[in-house]
Amino acid sequence: MLRSVSQNSQNFGISPRLVRLALLIVVAGLTFSTMVFPIATRPSSYTMKVGDVSQQDIQAPYALSFTSQVHTEQLREEAVSRVAPVYLPVDPSVARQQIELLRASLNFISVVRGDMYATMEQKLADLAALENIQLSREEAEQILALSDARWQQVQQESLVVLEQIMRNTIREGQVKDAQRSIPTLISFTFPQDQALTVTKLITPFIIPNSLYSEEETLAAKEAARQSVQPVTRSFIAGEIIVRRGQIITPSTYEALVEFGLIESPNNPRSLIASGALVVSLAALTGMYFNHRKMEVWDNFRALALIALTFIAFLYLARLVIPNRAVIPYVFPIPAFGLVIACLFNMELGLVLSLVLSIFAAYGLPNGLSLSVFYIVSTLVGILILGKGQRISSFFMAGLGVGAAGSAVILAYRLPDAGMDLFGIITLIGASFFNGVASASLTLLLQFLFAQLLGLATALQLMELSRHDHPLQQFILQNAPGSFQHSLQVAIMAEQAAEKIGADPLLVRVGAIYHDAGKSLNPSFFIENQIPGNINPHNDLDPAVSAQTIIRHVTDGVQLARKYRLPSRVIDFVREHHGTLVTRYQYAKAIEAAGGDPQMVDMEKFRYPGPRPQSRETAILMMADGVQARARAELPADEEGQRQLVRSVIDFCQKEGQLDDTRLTLSDLNTIANSFVTNLKNTYHPRIRYPEIKAASAEVPTIPAAEQNPDGAGKSSQEVESQQQTTEPGSVSR
């Protein structure tokens, strides 16, 4: 179960009312920040930035000439980009250094070749230790195998080729090209293998000999920058600065700033106006929650999630909507209201959507019509969606959002002379896209939020209510009596839940699975026992018998988790007996103890609980008790049925099982009346069908089984005897 505001705040000694008030203040503060920072009211200036789309033609109010820093900087950047990198002249010392390094490496190789006392492996190891030249074993063996004359030629050719290459200009990025030119410079009198050896020896020593000069390059760029003269822009009065629909470029924005047409976002008037709106709507929201005592008001996690979702939608709306033409009609504001309506109730979704719609469009040039667009489309979508029990409901809600939004667009934009037909068609298409996006987002968010809050969506509940669900089939096959009992309890509890405004679908599904644990030990429960068979409880110790019965709660929880039932449904399994005692076994134990209750540990006969934590699970507990007692006692008239129902409800109250729910005395009276009505409809008297006796051979005799359904399979004498002993008002068994 989700912890309530009271449970969380009591841990810290804080009043739940203060926690709710603090949350409301935080949300109001964050909302105020969205009102004053990204957008403000606009008297004669415009709140826009680079990259926005102009909502109207903006003209120069007077003639003006100014130095354009934007255009000047653009020309300067273009001049700088044309400056080539500056490199220093070829440095001969670099070539001499590399030739000396190559000569030292060649001398080392000559020493290794001439070492008469070293083995081949030692020579190969020495060559592998060369610092500048990396030779493979095969290449080293080829060098060692050369004759002295050939080796002298290789050395001489290597030095000559390296000198030729290093005489050329080599810069960063040109080293690879210089290395690739080595084979073309080697004398063609050399065999291929020796030419490759020369290439291998020279390649590591080719490096840049003309270095990049960052200092001279920067000086050249600065000279190019300074050579550009400042650019002057001029406007005459009435000249168009930017046309409607054009993107605000840095150049356009500079001109607007020079004319003073860009408004500061922190105008004191806008701060006061935004603050007044935030305070009034926050107060309205607080009074609504205080007036309407809904279960969500006591659930801090749900309140926090609603607040975060509200802020997320508002921030995104204020981020992408201002100064746009089509995006305001595409942004899926209705998704917020649809999600709240699905998870909690329609009224809450309608109220919070109204507040969000006002804030989202506040301060925009067409803010009034946009607010009406959001409000009307959201209300229509919520009313069509309802509890969202079918996928088709989401599709229809999306179409409703699009159609309602299109009607608002026609009502507000069609009279506008500056609005052409193509623009209206575009906005209508955006409205229908809004509907599809809102419905799709609602499907995703309601599932995610249900998982976070431990709730079950209407779609999940409808799927779980299908009789082909694997767990229902498992219960039906193993404990058919318990399954039938659960269906009867589900009907009774669902009707009562609907009468007091609880969630009837949730109650029905919870009731169907509340006795799932009995399917693991069906023979220990009377509804599954075959008449005439020995009751297994007769041979068990009362404590063992009680534990066997109590275990159907924990077994049911395990089964529910195995079949991935939502936690909100599992609550019905866990709470439908609360912390009550198995009275029959407890009484047997006292009887076995000689009538002394002190000799019996009552806790061994108590269900693990917890007590019902919601109205729905409390209704199931009472319906379960009423249905079980009605089957056992079969009250003959309405007064007996009413006394039975009242005794069950009074017992639950006396045992404190309803203390953690929000059921009022009025709710309990409504529930009791609903239970009585259900019992009357279930245990109503049968109509006596008179026997038609044949007057002649032409009149057929009606079989007794057809005269009275209760007499099917019996003789006419048995049926007649049964009818004579049935008093008016008696119930059919």
C-alpha positions in Angstrom: 0.0 0.0 0.0 1.1 3.6 -0.6 1.9 5.5 2.5 -0.4 8.5 3.1 0.5 12.1 3.9 -0.4 11.4 7.5 1.9 8.4 7.8 4.8 10.3 6.2 4.4 13.5 8.2 3.8 11.8 11.5 7.2 10.2 11.3 8.6 13.7 11.5 6.0 15.3 13.8 4.7 17.5 11.0 1.0 18.2 10.4 -0.3 16.6 7.1 -2.0 19.9 6.3 1.4 21.7 6.5 2.9 19.1 4.1 0.2 19.7 1.6 0.4 23.5 2.0 4.2 23.3 1.5 3.8 21.2 -1.7 1.2 23.7 -3.0 3.6 26.7 -2.3 6.5 24.9 -4.1 4.4 24.3 -7.2 3.1 27.9 -7.1 6.7 29.2 -6.9 7.8 27.0 -9.8 4.8 28.1 -11.8 5.5 31.8 -11.1 9.1 31.3 -12.5 7.7 30.0 -15.8 5.4 33.1 -16.0 8.1 35.7 -15.5 11.2 34.3 -17.1 10.4 32.9 -20.5 7.6 35.2 -21.5 5.9 38.4 -20.3 3.1 40.8 -21.2 3.9 43.0 -24.2 2.7 46.6 -24.6 4.7 48.0 -27.6 7.7 45.6 -27.6 8.1 42.0 -28.3 9.4 39.1 -26.2 11.4 37.1 -28.7 14.8 35.7 -29.2 17.1 34.5 -32.0 15.5 31.5 -33.6 11.9 32.4 -32.9 9.3 32.9 -35.6 7.7 36.4 -35.9 4.0 36.3 -35.2 3.4 39.5 -37.2 5.0 42.1 -39.5 7.3 44.5 -37.5 8.0 47.9 -39.0 10.6 50.5 -38.2 8.9 53.2 -36.1 11.3 55.8 -37.3 14.4 56.3 -39.5 17.6 55.0 -38.0 21.2 54.3 -39.0 23.5 52.3 -36.8 26.7 50.4 -37.0 25.8 46.7 -37.3 28.1 44.7 -35.1 26.6 41.5 -36.5 27.3 42.3 -40.2 30.7 43.7 -39.4 31.6 40.6 -37.4 30.4 38.4 -40.2 32.6 40.1 -42.8 35.5 40.0 -40.4 35.1 36.3 -39.9 34.9 35.7 -43.6 38.2 37.7 -44.0 39.8 35.7 -41.3 38.7 32.4 -42.8 40.4 33.3 -46.0 43.8 33.7 -44.4 46.0 30.6 -45.1 48.2 29.1 -42.3 51.7 30.7 -42.2 54.7 28.3 -42.2 58.4 29.0 -41.5 61.0 28.5 -44.2 62.8 25.1 -44.5 65.2 24.6 -41.7 68.4 22.9 -42.9 69.4 21.9 -39.4 66.5 19.5 -39.3 67.8 17.7 -42.4 71.3 17.5 -41.0 70.0 16.2 -37.7 68.0 13.4 -39.3 70.9 12.4 -41.6 73.2 12.2 -38.6 70.7 10.0 -36.8 70.4 7.8 -39.8 74.3 7.6 -40.2 74.5 6.6 -36.4 71.9 3.9 -36.9 73.7 2.5 -40.0 77.0 2.5 -38.1 75.4 0.5 -35.3 74.1 -2.0 -37.8 77.6 -2.3 -39.4 79.1 -3.0 -35.9 76.6 -5.7 -35.3 77.3 -7.3 -38.7 81.0 -7.2 -38.1 80.9 -8.8 -34.6 82.6 -12.2 -35.1 81.9 -13.5 -31.7 78.1 -12.9 -31.6 75.7 -15.6 -32.6 72.9 -15.0 -35.1 70.4 -14.7 -32.3 72.5 -12.2 -30.5 72.8 -10.1 -33.6 69.1 -10.2 -34.3 68.5 -9.1 -30.7 70.9 -6.2 -31.1 69.2 -5.1 -34.3 65.8 -5.3 -32.6 67.1 -2.9 -29.9 67.6 -0.1 -32.5 65.9 3.1 -31.2 64.8 4.8 -34.4 64.4 1.8 -36.8 61.9 -1.0 -36.1 63.0 -4.1 -38.1 61.1 -7.4 -38.3 63.1 -10.6 -37.9 62.9 -11.3 -41.6 64.2 -7.8 -42.5 67.0 -8.1 -39.9 68.1 -11.4 -41.4 68.2 -9.9 -44.9 70.5 -7.1 -43.7 72.8 -9.6 -41.9 72.9 -11.7 -45.0 74.1 -8.9 -47.3 77.7 -8.9 -48.4 79.9 -6.1 -47.2 79.9 -4.6 -50.6 76.2 -4.6 -50.9 75.8 -3.3 -47.4 78.1 -0.4 -48.2 75.9 0.4 -51.3 72.8 0.2 -49.2 74.2 2.6 -46.6 75.4 5.1 -49.2 72.1 5.0 -51.1 70.1 5.5 -47.9 72.0 8.6 -47.0 71.7 10.0 -50.5 68.0 9.4 -50.8 67.3 10.9 -47.3 69.3 14.0 -48.2 67.3 14.4 -51.4 64.0 14.1 -49.7 64.9 16.5 -46.8 66.0 19.2 -49.3 62.3 19.6 -50.2 59.7 21.5 -48.1 57.9 19.1 -45.8 55.0 20.4 -43.6 52.6 18.7 -41.2 50.4 16.6 -43.2 52.9 16.1 -46.0 55.1 13.5 -44.2 53.2 10.6 -45.7 53.5 11.9 -49.2 57.3 12.3 -48.7 57.6 8.8 -47.4 55.7 7.5 -50.4 58.2 9.1 -52.8 61.2 7.1 -51.4 61.0 4.2 -54.0 61.1 6.6 -56.9 64.4 8.1 -55.7 66.2 4.9 -55.1 68.6 3.9 -57.9 67.0 1.3 -60.3 70.3 -0.7 -60.2 69.3 -2.0 -56.8 67.5 -5.3 -56.6 63.9 -5.1 -55.2 64.8 -6.6 -51.8 67.6 -4.2 -51.3 65.4 -1.3 -52.4 62.9 -2.3 -49.8 65.6 -2.4 -47.2 66.7 1.2 -48.1 63.0 2.3 -47.8 62.7 0.7 -44.4 65.9 2.4 -43.1 64.9 5.9 -44.4 61.2 6.1 -43.6 61.5 6.8 -39.8 63.8 9.7 -40.4 61.5 11.8 -42.6 59.9 14.5 -40.5 58.6 18.1 -41.2 61.3 20.6 -41.9 58.9 23.6 -42.3 57.0 24.3 -39.1 53.7 26.0 -38.6 54.0 29.5 -37.1 51.0 30.2 -34.9 52.2 33.7 -34.0 52.6 34.8 -37.7 49.3 33.1 -38.6 47.4 35.0 -35.8 49.1 38.2 -36.9 47.9 37.7 -40.5 44.3 36.9 -39.3 44.3 40.0 -37.1 45.5 42.1 -40.0 42.7 40.7 -42.2 40.2 41.4 -39.5 41.3 45.0 -39.1 41.2 45.6 -42.8 37.3 45.2 -42.7 35.5 48.5 -42.3 32.4 48.7 -40.0 29.1 48.1 -41.7 26.3 50.7 -41.3 22.7 49.7 -41.7 19.9 52.1 -42.3 16.1 51.9 -42.0 13.5 54.5 -43.0 10.2 54.9 -41.1 7.7 52.2 -42.0 10.3 49.8 -43.5 9.7 46.2 -42.7 12.3 44.9 -40.2 10.9 41.3 -40.2 7.9 39.8 -41.8 5.4 37.5 -40.2 6.5 33.9 -40.3 10.2 34.7 -40.7 12.8 33.4 -38.3 14.5 36.0 -36.1 18.1 36.0 -37.2 20.9 37.6 -35.2 20.9 40.5 -37.7 17.1 41.0 -37.3 17.4 40.7 -33.5 20.1 43.4 -33.5 17.9 45.8 -35.4 15.0 45.2 -33.0 17.3 45.9 -30.1 18.5 49.1 -31.7 14.9 50.3 -32.1 14.1 49.3 -28.5 11.5 46.8 -29.6 12.7 43.9 -27.4 11.2 43.9 -23.9 13.1 43.0 -20.8 11.7 39.7 -19.3 11.7 41.2 -15.8 9.3 44.0 -16.3 7.8 44.9 -12.9 4.3 45.0 -14.3 4.6 41.5 -15.7 5.9 40.3 -12.4 2.9 41.7 -10.5 0.4 40.4 -13.1 1.9 37.0 -13.2 2.0 36.8 -9.4 -1.6 37.8 -9.1 -2.6 35.0 -11.6 -0.5 32.4 -9.8 -1.8 33.3 -6.4 -5.4 33.2 -7.4 -5.2 29.9 -9.2 -3.1 28.3 -6.5 -5.8 29.4 -3.9 -8.5 28.0 -6.1 -6.7 24.7 -6.4 -6.1 24.6 -2.6 -9.8 25.3 -1.9 -10.9 22.7 -4.3 -8.7 20.0 -2.7 -9.9 21.1 0.8 -13.5 21.0 -0.2 -13.4 17.7 -2.1 -12.1 15.1 0.3 -10.6 12.7 -2.3 -8.4 9.8 -1.5 -5.6 11.3 -3.5 -5.5 14.2 -1.0 -4.2 11.7 1.7 -1.7 10.1 -0.7 1.6 12.1 -0.7 3.2 10.1 -3.4 0.2 10.7 -5.7 0.1 14.4 -4.9 3.8 14.7 -5.6 3.5 12.9 -8.9 0.6 15.1 -10.0 2.6 18.2 -9.0 5.7 17.0 -10.9 3.7 16.1 -14.0 1.9 19.5 -13.9 5.3 21.4 -13.7 6.8 19.2 -16.4 3.9 19.9 -18.8 4.0 23.6 -17.9 7.7 24.0 -18.3 7.7 22.2 -21.7 4.8 24.3 -22.9 6.4 27.6 -21.9 9.6 26.5 -23.5 8.3 25.6 -27.0 5.0 27.5 -27.4 5.9 31.2 -27.2 6.3 33.0 -30.5 5.4 30.0 -32.6 2.6 29.7 -35.2 1.8 26.0 -35.3 3.5 24.3 -32.4 1.0 25.8 -29.8 -1.7 23.7 -31.5 0.4 20.6 -31.6 1.6 20.6 -28.0 -0.3 17.8 -26.2 -1.6 19.7 -23.2 -4.8 17.5 -23.1 -2.7 14.5 -22.3 -2.2 15.9 -18.7 -5.9 16.0 -18.0 -6.5 12.6 -19.7 -3.9 10.9 -17.5 -5.3 12.4 -14.3 -8.8 11.4 -15.3 -7.7 7.9 -16.0 -5.8 7.3 -12.8 -7.9 9.3 -10.3 -11.2 10.8 -11.5 -12.7 13.0 -14.2 -13.4 15.9 -11.9 -9.8 16.2 -10.8 -8.6 16.0 -14.4 -11.0 18.7 -15.5 -10.0 21.2 -12.7 -6.2 20.7 -13.1 -6.4 20.9 -16.9 -8.3 24.2 -16.6 -5.4 25.6 -14.4 -2.7 24.2 -16.7 -4.4 25.6 -19.9 -4.6 29.1 -18.4 -0.9 29.1 -17.4 0.4 27.5 -20.6 -1.1 30.3 -22.8 -0.8 33.2 -20.5 0.9 36.3 -22.0 1.0 35.0 -25.6 -0.3 37.3 -28.3 -3.2 34.9 -28.9 -3.3 33.7 -25.3 -7.1 33.9 -24.9 -8.0 31.8 -27.9 -5.2 29.4 -27.1 -6.5 28.9 -23.6 -9.9 28.2 -24.9 -8.4 25.8 -27.4 -6.7 23.8 -24.6 -9.6 23.9 -22.2 -12.4 22.9 -24.7 -10.3 20.1 -26.3 -9.2 18.7 -23.0 -12.8 18.7 -21.5 -14.2 17.0 -24.6 -11.4 14.4 -24.5 -11.9 13.6 -20.8 -15.7 13.2 -21.2 -15.2 10.9 -24.2 -12.4 8.8 -22.5 -14.1 8.3 -19.2 -12.2 5.7 -17.3 -10.4 4.5 -20.4 -11.5 0.9 -20.2 -10.8 0.2 -23.9 -8.2 1.1 -26.4 -10.9 2.4 -28.7 -11.9 4.9 -26.0 -8.4 6.5 -26.3 -8.7 6.6 -30.1 -12.2 8.2 -29.9 -10.9 10.7 -27.2 -8.0 11.7 -29.6 -10.5 12.3 -32.4 -12.7 14.3 -29.9 -9.7 16.5 -28.9 -8.9 17.2 -32.6 -12.5 18.0 -33.5 -13.1 20.2 -30.5 -9.8 22.0 -31.1 -10.7 22.5 -34.8 -14.0 24.1 -33.8 -12.2 26.6 -31.5 -9.8 27.4 -34.3 -12.6 28.1 -36.7 -14.4 30.2 -34.1 -11.4 32.4 -33.3 -9.2 32.4 -36.4 -11.7 32.4 -39.3 -12.8 36.0 -38.6 -9.2 37.2 -38.7 -8.7 38.9 -42.1 -5.0 38.2 -42.0 -5.5 34.4 -41.8 -5.6 32.7 -45.1 -7.3 29.4 -45.9 -4.1 27.4 -46.0 -3.2 28.7 -42.5 -6.5 27.6 -41.1 -6.2 24.1 -42.7 -2.7 23.8 -41.3 -3.9 24.6 -37.7 -6.8 22.2 -38.1 -4.4 19.5 -39.1 -2.2 20.4 -36.1 -5.3 20.1 -33.8 -6.0 16.5 -35.0 -2.3 15.7 -34.6 -2.6 17.1 -31.0 -5.4 14.7 -30.4 -3.5 11.7 -31.6 -0.4 12.7 -29.7 -2.4 13.3 -26.5 -4.1 10.0 -26.6 -0.9 8.1 -27.3 1.0 10.0 -24.5 -1.9 9.2 -22.2 -1.6 5.5 -22.8 2.1 5.6 -22.0 2.0 7.9 -19.0 -1.0 6.2 -17.3 0.9 2.9 -17.4 4.1 4.4 -16.1 2.3 6.3 -13.3 0.2 3.3 -12.3 3.4 1.3 -11.8 4.9 4.1 -9.7 1.8 4.5 -7.5 0.9 0.9 -7.3 -2.4 1.5 -9.1 -4.1 -0.5 -11.7 -5.3 1.1 -14.9 -8.7 0.5 -16.3 -7.2 -1.3 -19.3 -5.3 -3.6 -16.9 -8.4 -4.2 -14.9 -10.5 -5.0 -18.0 -7.9 -7.5 -19.1 -7.8 -9.1 -15.6 -11.6 -9.4 -15.5 -11.7 -11.6 -18.6 -12.5 -15.2 -17.6 -9.8 -16.5 -19.9 -7.1 -15.0 -17.7 -4.7 -17.8 -16.7 -5.2 -17.2 -12.9 -9.0 -17.3 -13.2 -8.8 -20.5 -15.2 -6.5 -21.9 -12.5 -9.0 -21.0 -9.8 -11.9 -22.4 -11.8 -10.2 -25.7 -12.4 -8.9 -26.3 -8.9 -11.5 -24.5 -6.7 -14.8 -24.1 -8.7 -16.8 -23.5 -5.5 -14.5 -20.7 -4.4 -14.6 -19.3 -7.9 -18.4 -19.1 -7.9 -18.4 -17.6 -4.5 -15.9 -14.9 -5.7 -18.1 -14.1 -8.7 -21.1 -13.6 -6.4 -19.1 -11.4 -4.0 -17.8 -9.4 -7.0 -21.3 -8.6 -8.2 -22.4 -7.6 -4.7 -19.3 -5.5 -4.0 -19.3 -3.8 -7.4 -22.8 -2.6 -7.0 -22.1 -1.2 -3.5 -18.9 0.5 -4.7 -20.8 2.2 -7.5 -23.4 3.5 -5.1 -20.8 5.4 -2.9 -18.6 6.6 -5.7 -15.7 4.2 -5.2 -14.0 2.3 -8.1 -16.5 -0.4 -9.1 -14.2 -2.0 -11.7 -11.3 -2.2 -9.3 -13.6 -3.8 -6.6 -15.0 -6.3 -9.1 -11.5 -7.5 -10.2 -10.2 -7.5 -6.7 -13.2 -9.6 -5.6 -12.6 -12.1 -8.4 -9.1 -12.8 -7.2 -9.4 -12.3 -3.5 -9.7 -16.1 -2.7 -7.1 -17.2 -5.3 -5.1 -18.9 -2.5 -7.9 -21.4 -1.9 -7.1 -23.0 -5.2 -3.9 -24.5 -3.7 -5.8 -26.3 -0.9 -9.4 -26.4 -2.2 -10.6 -29.4 -0.1 -10.1 -27.4 3.1 -12.8 -24.9 2.3 -16.5 -25.9 2.5 -17.6 -24.4 -0.8 -15.2 -26.9 -2.6 -16.1 -29.9 -0.5 -18.3 -32.7 -2.0 -21.3 -33.4 0.1 -20.9 -36.7 2.0 -17.1 -36.6 2.1 -15.2 -36.4 5.3 -14.3 -32.8 6.3 -10.5 -32.7 6.7 -10.7 -30.2 9.5 -12.4 -32.8 11.7 -9.1 -34.6 12.3 -6.9 -31.5 12.7 -5.9 -29.6 15.8 -7.9 -26.3 15.8 -4.7 -24.3 15.6 -3.4 -26.3 12.6 -6.8 -26.0 11.0 -6.8 -22.3 11.5 -3.4 -21.9 10.0 -4.4 -23.9 7.0 -7.4 -21.6 6.4 -5.3 -18.4 7.1 -2.7 -19.6 4.7 -5.0 -19.0 1.7 -4.2 -15.3 2.2 -0.4 -15.7 1.8 -0.9 -18.3 -0.9 -3.2 -15.9 -2.8 -0.6 -13.2 -2.6 2.1 -15.5 -4.0 -0.2 -16.6 -6.8 -1.1 -13.0 -7.6 2.6 -12.1 -7.8 3.3 -15.1 -9.9 0.7 -14.1 -12.4 1.9 -10.5 -12.2 -1.3 -8.9 -10.8 -1.0 -5.2 -10.0 -0.2 -4.4 -6.4 -3.6 -2.6 -6.0 -5.3 -5.9 -6.8 -3.0 -7.8 -4.5 -4.2 -5.5 -1.7 -7.7 -7.2 -2.0 -6.1 -10.6 -1.4 -4.1 -9.3 1.5 -6.8 -7.2 3.2 -10.1 -9.0 2.7 -9.9 -10.7 6.1 -8.0 -7.9 7.7 -6.8 -8.9 11.2 -9.9 -10.9 12.1 -9.8 -14.2 13.9 -11.0 -17.6 12.5 -13.8 -17.7 15.1 -14.9 -21.3 14.5 -11.4 -22.8 15.1 -10.8 -20.4 17.9 -14.0 -21.5 19.6 -13.0 -25.2 19.1 -9.6 -24.5 20.7 -11.3 -22.9 23.7 -13.6 -25.8 24.0 -10.7 -28.2 23.8 -9.0 -26.2 26.6 -11.9 -26.7 28.9 -13.5 -23.4 28.2 -10.6 -21.3 29.4 -9.7 -18.6 26.9 -6.5 -17.9 28.8 -5.2 -21.3 27.7 -5.5 -20.4 24.0 -3.2 -18.0 22.1 -5.6 -15.9 20.0 -2.8 -14.7 17.7 -2.5 -18.2 16.2 -6.0 -17.8 14.9 -5.7 -14.2 13.5 -5.2 -13.3 9.9 -2.0 -11.5 9.1 -3.7 -8.4 7.7 -3.3 -5.6 7.3 -6.8 -4.1 7.9 -8.5 -2.6 4.8 -6.7 0.5 3.8 -9.2 1.8 1.2 -12.9 2.0 0.7 -12.7 -0.7 -2.0 -11.0 -3.3 0.1 -13.3 -2.6 3.0 -16.4 -3.1 0.7 -14.9 -6.5 -0.3 -14.5 -7.5 3.3 -18.1 -6.7 4.1 -19.5 -8.3 0.9 -17.4 -11.4 1.5 -18.8 -11.8 5.0 -22.4 -11.0 4.0 -22.3 -13.5 1.1 -20.8 -16.3 3.2 -23.4 -15.8 6.0 -26.3 -15.5 3.6 -25.3 -18.9 2.0 -25.1 -20.5 5.5 -28.2 -18.9 7.1 -30.5 -18.4 4.0 -32.6 -15.5 5.5 -36.2 -16.0 4.6 -37.3 -12.4 4.2 -36.0 -8.9 3.7 -35.9 -8.2 7.4 -33.7 -11.2 8.0 -31.5 -10.1 5.2 -31.2 -6.6 6.6 -30.3 -7.9 10.0 -27.7 -10.2 8.6 -26.1 -7.3 6.6 -26.2 -5.0 9.5 -24.6 -7.6 11.9 -21.7 -8.1 9.5 -21.0 -4.4 9.1 -21.4 -3.8 12.8 -18.9 -6.6 13.5 -16.4 -5.1 11.1 -16.7 -1.8 12.8 -16.5 -3.2 16.3 -13.3 -5.1 15.4 -11.7 -1.9 14.1 -11.4 -3.2 10.6 -12.8 0.0 9.0 -10.7 2.4 11.0 -8.1 3.0 8.2 -10.7 3.7 5.5 -12.5 6.8 4.5 -16.0 5.2 4.9 -18.6 7.5 6.5 -21.8 6.4 8.3 -23.7 7.5 5.2 -21.4 5.3 3.1 -22.1 2.3 5.3 -25.8 2.8 5.2 -25.7 3.0 1.4 -23.6 -0.1 1.3 -26.0 -2.0 3.6 -28.9 -1.0 1.4 -27.1 -2.2 -1.7 -26.2 -5.5 -0.1 -29.9 -6.1 0.9 -31.1 -5.3 -2.6 -28.5 -7.8 -4.0 -29.6 -10.5 -1.5 -33.3 -9.9 -2.4 -32.5 -10.3 -6.1 -30.4 -13.4 -5.4 -32.6 -15.3 -2.9 -36.0 -14.4 -4.3 -38.9 -16.9 -4.1 -39.7 -19.1 -7.1 -43.0 -18.8 -9.0 -45.2 -21.9 -8.6 -46.2 -23.3 -12.0 -49.6 -25.1 -11.8 -49.8 -28.5 -13.3 -52.0 -28.8 -16.4 -53.9 -32.0 -16.4 -54.9 -33.5 -19.8 -58.7 -33.2 -20.4 -58.6 -35.4 -23.5 -56.1 -37.3 -25.6 -55.5 -34.1 -27.7 -54.1 -32.2 -24.6 -50.5 -33.3 -23.9 -49.4 -33.8 -20.3 -46.6 -31.3 -19.3 -43.7 -33.2 -17.7 -43.1 -32.2 -14.1 -39.5 -31.2 -14.9 -40.9 -28.6 -17.3 -43.5 -27.3 -14.9 -40.9 -26.4 -12.2 -37.2 -26.0 -13.0 -36.5 -27.0 -9.4 -38.1 -30.3 -10.0 -36.0 -31.4 -12.9 -35.2 -35.1 -12.8 -37.9 -35.8 -10.1 -41.2 -37.5 -10.4 -44.5 -35.6 -10.5 -45.4 -36.8 -7.0 -42.1 -35.4 -5.7 -42.6 -32.1 -7.3 -46.1 -31.8 -6.1 -45.0 -32.7 -2.6 -42.2 -30.1 -2.8 -44.7 -27.4 -4.0 -47.0 -28.1 -1.1 -44.3 -27.7 1.5 -43.0 -24.4 0.0 -44.4 -21.5 1.9 -45.0 -18.1 0.3 -41.9 -16.0 0.6 -39.6 -19.0 1.0 -36.3 -19.0 -0.8 -35.1 -21.4 -3.5 -32.2 -23.4 -2.4 
